[in-house]
Every structure is written in C-alpha cells, then in structure tokens.
Amino acid sequence: MSEFLDKKTKLKELLKKLGNDEKTESIKNEFSEFIRELTPLEISQAEQELIDEGISVEDIQLMCDIHLDVFKKAIDDDEIVVEAWHPLNILIEEHKDMLNMFHEMKKNADKPEEALNMGLFLSYLKKIDSYFHKEENVLFPVLEKKGLIQPPKIMWEEHDRLRQLRKETADIYEKGNFEGLSQKVLEINEILVNHVYKEHKVLFPSALKLIDEDEWREMRVEFDEIGYFAYFPKPFVLSNQKIVDFKEGFVNLPSGMLTPEQLILMLNNLPVDITFVDENDVVRYFSETKDRIFVRSRSIVGRKVQNCHPPKSLHIVEKILRDFKEGIRDEADFHIQMGDKLIYIRYFALKDGSGKYTGTLEITQDIAPLKKIDGEKRIYDER
C-alpha cells in the first residue's frame, strides 16, 4: 500500500511540473519512463485516486495522452506478426481504430458545442459490440477449451464495464448535462487503453501459442459471420471445411452434437410449434409441444401437405410453395384471432448452400402474451 502511495505522489509531482511547462520535453520523458514501471491496473488506480482528489481534467487528459503514447509505442515495439486473414490481425486493426477514435473524442468531451461529435462517438461505441462479440463468442471459448480461463474472464468483465459506461455516457448526453460527460469519456478511454495493452501483451501471445492454424481458420469463418465495424478484411473461404468430429450415438451438427433424446426434448419445449415439409411437399416432421395450437397426429408424417389442409385454403398453400420453389419470396406470414389467442403463423423457404430449395418450415406461435410485455425485466422472478 505504501508503495502505491509513493507512486501516486510521484505522479502528482510530475503532473504539476508538466502543468507549469517546466522543461516540458524532459519532464514528458521522465513521465513516460515512470509510467513504464507501472502495471495497467496500477495506472488506472492511480489515475482514479488523482481524479477523486480533484486533479483537473486538463492534467488528467495530459496524463492520458502520454499514457496512450507509451502504450502505442509498446504495442508497436512488440508487434504481433500474423497474416492479413488472421483473426488476431483483425482484432489488432480494430484496436488501432478504437484507440484513434477515443483519443480524438476525449479532447472535446467537455465542450457542449461538440454535441454532434459526441453523438457520433456514442454511435461508434455501439458498433464496437461486434468486436466484443468476436472475442466473447469465438476467441474466448477456444482459449477456455485450451485451459486458459482467467484472462478471457477478466477481458469479458472489462467489455461489460465498457458497455455500462457507454450506457451511462449516453444517459448524460441525452439529458444535455455536459458537466459529467468529460469524466465518463476519460474513464472509457482509460479502460480501453488498458484493455488493449493487456490483450496485446498477455492474451494474444498466449492465444498464438495455444491455438493451431486450422483452428484459427475456422475462427476466421465465425468472425466473418459476426461482422466488422471499422476494419473490413477481404472475404475468407475455408477450403475443406470440417463440420464436426463424428461421434457415435449423437446427432452430429455443424454447431454441436446432441443425443436424439436431447434433440426431441429441445424441439418439444420450444415456445413455438414447428412443422417441416420437404422439397416434394411431403410432411417429414412436426414438434409435439404440450399445448399445440393446431392438432397434429403422427399419421400425417409421409403425407402430402396439400392433403393436410381444407379445400378452401388449398390455393394459398399451393401459392406459397410455388413462390418458394421459384424464388419469388423466401417467407410468408399470417396472424389470426382465436379467442384470447393471437396466432402468428410464419413460413420459411429452406435452401442449401447453393440456393436450391429443400423444403418449407412452418412456425406457429400465440403472440398475445408477447404483446402485453412493456418496459424491462432484469431481475429473475423467484415465484
């Protein structure tokens, strides 16, 4: 604790010298060298202590500028060299864009006349969710399977902290209260800078050691599916794509595997009724939910779907199937009132990777309860 206090005292002394323009360049060099001795966590803690003690926004901004320059240089000096297609290269390029944007926006966070730019900044903060999602849903799970648990967990917590700060900043901005805006932007900037530094110094080098080439290529396909917000790499095609390792006794799927019992339970407990009709208009499957909206019996499996509808609606069924097969449309929907229920019926054309029609999926749901939902519910109801 005393060591931290000593470091904080030295930070304050250096800031005062910087503020007085006392041999600024040499002081900046001294400041930069001193910051290198601190961990990102210590820097964040020290800066927060200084803010709480009333250090001016200008001094904190100056410290952030030098702090950011030091981190950028450290990242450049220890550059992670991977090919352009590589997921880490994409994350690094996104990091660079974020650092540049945050560096620019924090300069104007306390100026009401920059409200338009602040609006653009908040819009940018929403877009970086694609960066969060690529790490949380692709990189982190692979690292956890390799036994690296804690670093991804810490990074995810920082993502959530940035999301919370984004919400708080948006609330201040929408209320037109610019007094607290600068502080929020500075806080976002500091967390982001530290976050980037830790990923470049710890997470990414560890990932390179643990993850093999084939896994990186599969991860890149998933990156493309999630999407990008600032850096847009060339399209990537994975040759000889592996679906999953086949396992006897399981239904093997591209995104996982289930026992037949698990699959049946999952489909029968969805809050919708499902019916599948193949490319020849034959009913091949329907889910057996507890309270089906429309009665189905297993005898319809193998039967032409046209024979499962009354004559008065047959022309509609034929029209939907014809439009799906000819590519005129890919979905159709209806909603009808049945007593207290509002029944929403949707049809989707299913197509394979080449665009060939392979059948129709019908989904039926009572949406009356959904229409009653209002506001938010964030707490689990124990009842």
TACORRA-V790990 format. One record per run of one state. SS is the DSSP state (2 for helix, 1 for strand, 0 for the rest). FROM is the first residue (numbers start at 1). LEN is the number of residues. If there is no record, write none. Layout:
# TACORRA-V790990
ss = (SS	SS)
from = (FROM	FROM)
len = (LEN	LEN)
This chain:
# TACORRA-V790990
ss = (0	2	0	2	0	2	0	2	0	2	0	2	0	2	0	2	0	2	0	2	0	1	0	1	0	2	0	1	0	1	0	2	0	1	2	0	2	0	1	0	1	0	1	0	2	0)
from = (1	2	20	24	37	40	53	57	78	87	109	112	128	129	146	150	175	178	211	213	227	251	254	256	259	260	269	273	279	282	287	298	301	304	305	309	311	327	331	339	341	352	357	367	368	372)
len = (1	18	4	13	3	13	4	21	9	22	3	16	1	17	4	25	3	33	2	14	24	3	2	3	1	9	4	6	3	5	11	3	3	1	4	2	16	4	8	2	11	5	10	1	4	12)
